[in-house]
Amino acid sequence: MIRGAEENGHNVVKHYIGDLDVHACRACGVCMSGKDCVFKDDGFTVTHQIAEAEGLIVSTPIYFGQMTGDLKVLLDRM
């Protein structure tokens, strides 16, 4: 999929979430008031990239019928 997207002129950004520094949401509510997340970690960067993206492909191993914990932590920050 990545190669096909690149060959068709799309800008592709690939992240390995397990290699990123992403703090778990602490439900402080700052983002709900229209401000940026208090954590300025890799999760901040990636969630902003996702918000600006025209498309998103997510690939994850499945453990016990669920996505990885690292992916869940990132998605909770959305």
PyMOL commands that set and color helices and strands:
alter all, ss='L'
color gray80, all
select helices_A, chain A and resi 2-7+17-19+31-33+42-52+69-76
alter helices_A, ss='H'
color red, helices_A
deselect
rebuild
show_as cartoon
